[in-house]
Structures are given as C-alpha cells and as structure tokens.
Amino acid sequence: MKSMISAIALAAMLASAPPAHAQKKGQEPVKALTAADADAFVLAAEKELFDYTVEASRIQWINNTYITEDTDALAAQSGAEGTEKAVRLALEAAKFEKVSGVSPDTRRKLNILRSGIVLPAPTTPGAATELSEIATRLNSTYGKGRGTLDGKEISGSDIEAAMGEVRDPAKLKEMWVSWHDNVGGPMRQDYARMVSISNKGAAELGYKDVGAMWRSAYDMPADEFAKLTDRLWGQVKPLYDELHCYTRAKLNEKYGDAVQSKAGPIRADLLGNMWAQEWGNIYDIVAPKGVGDVGYDIGELLKAHGDDPVKMVRIGEGFYSSLGFSPLPDTFWKRSQIVKPADREVVCHASAWDIDNKDDLRIKMCTKVNSDDFVTIHHELGHNYYQRAYNKQPFLYLNGANDGFHEAIGDFVALSITPDYLVNIGLLDQSKVPSEDKDLGLLLRQAMDKVAFLPFSLLVDKWRWGVFSGAIPAKYYNKAWTDLRLQYQGITPPVERSEANFDPGAKYHIPGNTPYTRYFLARILQFQFYKAACEQSGWKGPLHRCSFYGNKEVGAKLDAMLEMGASKPWPDALQAFTGSREIDGSAMLAYFQPLMGWLKEQNKGKQCGW
C-alpha cells in the first residue's frame, strides 16, 4: 500500500512553547476568549503552518530521496520544529473547546488542529526533539533495510519483487526471516520509547492515548469509528474466508503437507508478498483450470510496447486527462523520483507529494516495468490530482474528506484498468480481450489483491491501538502482532518468533508512523466510488468489466467532490459523488458476486477456517 504526503498530513506527522493560557500568581485574570479570538487564532495558525510545510516538505523530500547522516539530521530538526508547532497550536485550539458562538467553519478547523497530529509530543523540554529524532531514525532504518536471497544481500525494493517471483519455499523463508530480523528487530526499543513520549503528548491534548486521538479524526466519536470498522469487516469477511480456504488448498497442492497443510493457517511467506497483504503475485498457483489464463500480463504488454517507467506514468496521466483533468505541471516531470537512483540510498516506498500546497506535485517511486507498479502509478497520481483539486481551500482543508478518501481515489480509478481500457490505450489487441468465460479468472486475480488485503489493513492499527492504549504492553509486542495476524488473516510465520523479534517494524507504515485504517476504508470506498462512476457513465454490463475511461461527466462530478477537500464532514463528500452518506461494503460484494458463488463451489467438502 502506498502513502501520500500532503501539507496538513506532513505538519501533523512532523508536528517548546508552553501553553499560553497558564496564569501566574499575581497576574491580572486572563481575559475570557471569544469567537472572534478563535477566528483570529485559526487565521494565524493557517499562515504559520502553510509557510512551515513548504520548507519542511522540501527537507523531507531530500531526506527521502537522498538518505545520509546530514539529511537525517536536517529532517529530524525540521520534524522537531513541526512537532512543536503542531502541539502548541493543538493546545491553543483546545482552549476554545467551550467558547460559545464559534462558527461551524472555525470549529471544524479547531478540531482539525487538535486531533490532526499523528505523533504529539508533550510540552516537556526536549520531548519534541527526541520524538522527531526517533521518528527519523525509524524511517531511515527502514529505508536502508536489507534482506538476503541465496545468502546475498538485496535491497527492500528487490526483495519485494523477489517475494512475488520465487517459488522455492526455502528461499522464501530466507527472505522473510532475513527482512523481518534485519529491518524490524533493531527498532523495538526506539518504538517503545516513541509510544511513551507520544502518549504523554496525546494526554496533554485531552485524549486517552494516541490511538484514541487517531480515531477521533473521522467526524464521529473514537469508539463509534472503531465500531464502524468492525461493521464493515463483518460485511466482507465471508468473502475473505472463502478466498483463504481456496488459496490454502492450492498452496497445499503445490507444496505438499510438509510446507502447507490442508487445514489451519497459511504460511506467511508463501503468498507472494513480504507481509502476505496482497496475494496477486501467486495467481499462477491458484488460477482455475480452463479460465484462469486471462490471456495477458500487463507487465509483458508494457515491455512489448517499449514502455519504460516514465512512459508508464504518462499513461497514468492520460487516464485522468481523459476524464477532463488538466495535465500535470512540467515540474512534476522534472522533480519526481520515478526510478531508483543508482548512486544513493532512498526510501523506495511509493508516495505522492505536494511540496508547495499549490502545484509542485511529485511522486516518489522506484518503478519497475510490471503490472503492480502500473497500478501503483494510477494510485499515486490519484493523490496528486486530489491535492491539486483542493489547492484553493484554506490550509487546514488541504486534505481528503478523510484519509480513506485520499487512498481510495487512485484505487477506484485503477479498477478501470480493464481489458477495454488496455485496448483504448493501445496496450492490448482487441482480438485478445478475454471472453466472458474468463471473468472468473479476472475476478480471482483482483480478489487476490483487493480482498486479501482487507484483514491486514484492519489489524495494523488494531495492533497500534492496543499498543498505544496499553492493552498490548511492550513485552508482548511481537506476540500480539502474530496473534492478530492469525486472528484476522489466518496466517502464521514460517519460523517460530519471539519477543526478541519486532516483526511489526518490517512493515513500512509502522516505523513510518502512517495510520493504516485509511487503507481499509479505501478498499471499501473504492468499490463504492467505482460502482457510482459506472452507474453515472451508463454502464450496463457486469460491474467488474466497467471502465469509465474517457467519461468527462464522471470526471466533472469527481472533481466537484475532490475540490471540497476536508472542508465538510466526509459523509457530505461521499454523498456528493455517490448519493449515499454511509460507507458500505455492498459495492465490493456486488463486484465479486460471481466469484463468491464459484469459490463456495470449489470449497465444498473442505475444512475452511483456521
């Protein structure tokens, strides 16, 4: 999954002055705050954060694309400054909590200031600096991480690719263990210290802990949001359970009982992905006979067409242009990191950036010519077009309606990477478009990524919520992680793990401190957006074959939602595009309905579950 960096997200993630409301003995009583004071405070805060984030974005960009001790130091210093600003402004915003007469717009901005910090530092002298140094160190530790294959050291991006291609279980185990041991292991002490510091910061802002603060940012009480995620998971879990059962049987057929048993959990390293979060890379193992070969591979089509990484990004831009969006600025092409530089360490994890809060848009990728990165490009560009659409909003609204929206935009566009779309852009010959009897294969290939990802995207923050609340103490970090992966995903590590390990750190978003529930919401929302777009375009065929490429009516309605940014509660934005105010998993179930019936047939007589 991919991260994005927007102005407010950056300020929040980075974000020693003491609270200004303290009254010393002998001073005049503090004047009661008014609604006008709130308006003036918000206006000043927005200007301060706008100016800060432009410089901070440039520093963070350099650190992510040129990792050295010097850029680490600059990033840590900038991060500490941002943390201090964000904490100070959040504390000031909290003072207006009970002031009457504050306008709804100002109240919304005050709430964003108060709850939008990812890692809040307490006002204790030195706390912001220490927190920023830890966060920078964790991020760079991941970026410089290495695993091994055949005893030889390989980078993070190379090991990700190899996990999807290698079929020797011994080599898969080597890569999985080496990555988790080398990357995650050294982070444990830093991570525990970071939790302690940031929880103190959250308490100063009036939250139980950092996890509760994260959950409060969804236009509803924190506990209600947790119930919403549980409700959505309940809707889609039956589909995941059937996919798990079918996939386990196919892995057993390939590797035998000694590697993968017919019952119980699936071995984590066999699923084509370092974190078993998406399984599409092992589609060749699970493809159904007769209809499993969909007739093309996007990566091979790109290579045959002579497309390199830059051309792949041009194709992605073309999709958005077909909907009526203006082309990306020239600076995008001059300043983006599209391929991995050969001469330095970089963070390869794909992300989209808005450096100046206006139109200095960029992506940072280590693109390879394959199907996964082709889809990723469409995803990352979704962030950039969203960023540009809302760039006329006030600073505190320079974000998605909620963070799930930001992730869902590019994903729902990528659902339109159908055979018809590939024909339209000249990658696939019309004569090679799969017939309808191949639809089960197409749906299974999609489900191996889209459906398989659901429980992982939920458990990452389930683990962090427990860590921040204290329900998961530091001495059980790894056990809790392994238990949640078993509970939700039905997977198990290829070797015994212990508290000497810190396997959560082997997933970028943990050391990168990127809240992950956004990706779970995005998986649900993208199908809701997609279904609405297909209905708007007048599509009459099977939902999974719809492509709204070239439909400017859909583009205009989409742009109207994107332009809102974070200026309205997310149900308003959802309604603007889909007509509904409820996030709902039924669109995903409708998309995969033919597959669900087929999976149930395939699983008859099998012992499903784990």
C-alpha positions, -999 to +999 in steps of 0.1 A: +000+000+000+011+035-007+014+066+014+009+102+005+022+134+020+000+165+019+005+197+037-016+191+067-006+154+068+031+164+068+026+190+095+007+165+116+032+138+112+062+161+120+043+184+142+086+244+231+065+268+237+044+262+268+006+265+267-002+302+266-032+301+290-012+295+322-018+323+347+009+330+372+003+342+407-002+379+409-011+384+373-043+400+360-071+375+353-069+361+318-095+377+295-123+354+285-119+340+250-144+349+223-155+336+189-135+365+173-104+353+192-110+318+177-112+332+142-080+353+146-062+323+161-072+300+132-062+325+106-027+330+122-023+292+126-031+285+090-005+310+078+022+297+101+016+261+091+014+269+054+048+287+055+064+259+076+052+230+055+066+243+023+101+243+037+096+211+057+083+193+026+115+202+007+136+189+036+116+157+039+118+152+001+156+155+001+158+131+031+136+105+014+154+107-019+190+111-006+194+094+028+226+105+045+235+114+081+232+150+071+198+148+056+187+127+085+198+155+108+180+181+088+148+161+087+150+155+124+155+192+132+127+202+108+105+175+123+111+187+158+101+222+148+070+209+132+061+188+162+065+218+185+043+240+162+016+214+159+015+206+196+015+243+206-013+250+181-033+220+192-031+231+229-042+266+219-070+252+198-082+231+228-087+263+248-116+272+225-134+240+231-161+256+253-162+291+238-197+299+226-206+315+193-178+300+173-188+295+137-191+259+123-162+266+099-138+278+126-150+250+150-141+224+123-106+239+118-101+240+156-109+203+157-086+195+129-058+214+147-065+195+179-068+160+165-047+160+134-013+153+150+000+118+142+027+118+169+021+145+195+050+155+218+044+167+253+055+202+262+083+188+283+116+205+272+134+183+247+105+159+241+097+171+206+133+168+196+137+133+210+104+122+193+115+136+159+149+120+162+133+087+169+108+090+141+136+100+116+158+071+128+130+046+124+121+058+089+158+057+078+164+023+093+136+010+071+148+028+040+183+014+044+170-021+053+183-052+036+174-089+033+191-118+018+185-142-011+208-172-015+229-156+012+234-124-008+222-090+004+194-074-015+175-041-011+140-036+001+125-030-034+144-060-048+133-083-020+096-072-026+099-081-062+116-114-055+089-124-030+065-123-058+086-144-082+104-170-063+086-203-057+112-222-037+098-223-001+133-224+014+143-192-004+110-176+005+116-184+041+152-170+039+139-137+025+110-134+050+132-142+080+162-120+070+140-090+062+120-092+095+151-098+116+173-072+099+148-044+095+123-049+123+145-062+151+166-031+157+136-009+160+119-023+191+135-001+218+130+031+198+094+022+191+086+016+227+101+049+237+082+067+209+049+053+222+057+065+257+065+101+246+036+105+221+011+091+246+021+119+270+015+144+242-019+129+235-028+132+272-020+169+272-044+173+243-072+156+263-071+122+247-068+088+264-039+079+241-025+083+206-048+056+192-079+073+205-067+106+190-063+089+156-098+075+158-113+109+167-104+124+133-133+108+114-162+132+122-175+108+149-166+097+184-135+075+186-154+044+199-180+048+172-154+048+145-139+016+158-174+001+156-177+013+120-146-006+110-158-037+128-192-035+109-175-031+076-152-061+083-183-081+092-198-074+058-168-085+038-153-112+060-173-141+044-157-133+010-122-133+025-129-166+043-138-183+011-107-169-007-085-181+022-099-216+020-094-218-017-059-204-017-047-227+011-059-257-008-040-246-040-008-240-019-012-274-004-014-289-039+017-271-050+040-275-019+026-306-001+016-311+036+052-306+048+052-270+036+015-260+037-011-282+054-047-286+041-061-271+073-052-243+097-034-210+088-014-203+057+024-199+059+030-162+056+059-163+031+041-184+005+016-157-005+038-137-029+043-107-006+066-100+023+036-092+046+011-115+030-010-084+025-017-089-012-016-123-029-018-114-066+017-125-073+008-161-067-021-161-091-003-186-113-006-211-084-043-206-077-055-199-113-085-221-121-080-245-150-096-235-182-105-200-173-075-190-152-053-178-180-068-144-187-047-141-218-024-112-210+000-098-184+002-061-181+039-061-174+046-081-205+023-059-226+042-028-214+076-044-222+064-054-257+051-019-263+085-005-253+072+014-223+097+024-196+088+038-161+084+074-174+061+062-202+041+043-176+035+075-157+025+092-189-001+065-194-015+071-159-017+108-165-036+100-197-064+083-177-070+114-157-067+136-188-094+115-204-118+125-175-112+162-182-084+169-157-056+192-168-022+177-175+004+175-147+027+205-145+061+204-162+078+205-128+062+171-120+083+155-147+115+174-137+113+168-100+096+134-094+117+103-085+102+078-109+131+053-109+155+043-081+188+063-084+218+040-087+241+062-067+224+066-033+201+054-006+164+064-010+131+054+005+115+034-023+081+031-007+058+048-032+043+082-022+028+113-037+038+148-026+025+183-028+056+204-019+042+239-020+005+234-013-003+246-048+010+227-078+045+214-071+032+179-073+056+149-074+057+111-070+085+092-054+088+056-067+114+030-076+093+020-106+098-013-123+080-023-156+054-047-142+017-049-135+019-039-098+038-007-105+014+002-133-015+000-109+005+019-082+011+048-107-026+052-112-030+051-074-003+077-066-015+101-093-049+099-076-033+116-046-017+143-068-050+151-087-068+153-053-041+176-039-044+199-069-082+199-069-084+213-033-055+236-035-077+267-033-091+256+001-078+272+033-047+254+046-065+233+072-087+219+045-059+208+022-066+172+027-091+145+018-126+143+033-110+116+055-077+098+049-095+068+034-108+091+007-073+101-003-063+065-007-095+054-025-093+079-054-064+064-072-076+029-063-110+033-078-095+048-109-072+017-111-103-006-110-109+008-145-077-009-157-099-034-175-093-051-209-113-024-226-091+003-211-060-016-222-074-017-257-082+020-256-046+030-248-031+006-274-016-020-250-039-049-258-052-060-291-090-062-294-087-098-306-070-107-273-096-093-250-107-122-227-141-136-234-167-136-206-158-172-197-126-158-184-143-135-159-138-158-130-101-157-137-102-119-138-122-116-106-099-141-088-069-121-099-084-090-085-096-106-053-061-119-046-051-083-040-083-064-032-100-089-009-068-105+006-057-071+018-088-064+039-078-081+072-042-069+071-053-033+066-075-036+096-051-054+120-021-030+116-040-003+135-058-028+157-022-036+169-012+000+173-044+010+191-037-018+216+000-007+219-010+030+225-037+021+249-015-002+269-037-033+262-006-046+244+024-040+267+059-037+252+069-072+265+042-087+242+046-066+211+055-094+188+031-120+203+002-096+199+012-089+162+015-126+154-018-133+172-037-106+153-023-119+120-036-153+129-070-140+141-077-117+111-056-131+082-053-167+091-016-167+085+014-178+106+052-170+103+074-196+085+095-199+117+089-196+154+090-159+165+096-145+200+099-112+218+135-110+206+118-100+173+099-069+163+080-081+132+057-050+130+088-029+122+093-048+090+062-031+075+070+005+064+039+021+079+049+011+114+083+029+115+069+055+091+041+062+116+014+063+089-020+054+103-032+024+084-070+022+088-072+046+059-062+017+036-090-004+050-115+024+044-100+029+009-105-007+000-142-004+008-147+031-006-130+024-039-157+000-049-184+024-037-169+051-059-163+027-088-199+015-087-212+051-086-189+061-115-201+031-136-237+040-130-230+076-139-214+065-172-244+044-181-225+011-179-249-019-184-226-049-184-210-068-154-197-044-129-162-058-129-159-051-167-167-014-165-142+012-174-152+049-172-120+059-191-128+090-212-161+099-194-159+136-187-193+135-169-178+112-143-147+134-142-167+166-136-186+150-107-154+136-093-137+169-094-166+185-076-160+161-047-122+165-048-124+203-047-142+201-013-110+187+003-116+184+041-139+214+042-170+193+050-176+161+070-168+131+050-205+120+046-211+152+027-183+144+003-194+108-001-229+119-009-217+144-034-203+117-056-222+085-047-255+098-034-250+079-001-238+091+033-228+057+046-196+038+039-208+004+028-192-029+017-221-039-006-205-025-037-174-047-032-196-077-027-216-069-058-183-066-078-171-101-066-206-117-065-198-142-094-165-152-077-182-157-043-205-183-057-177-200-076-155-201-045-182-217-025-185-245-051-147-250-051-146-252-013-173-278-008-161-306+014-131-287+025-123-277+062-124-239+059-113-216+086-082-218+108 
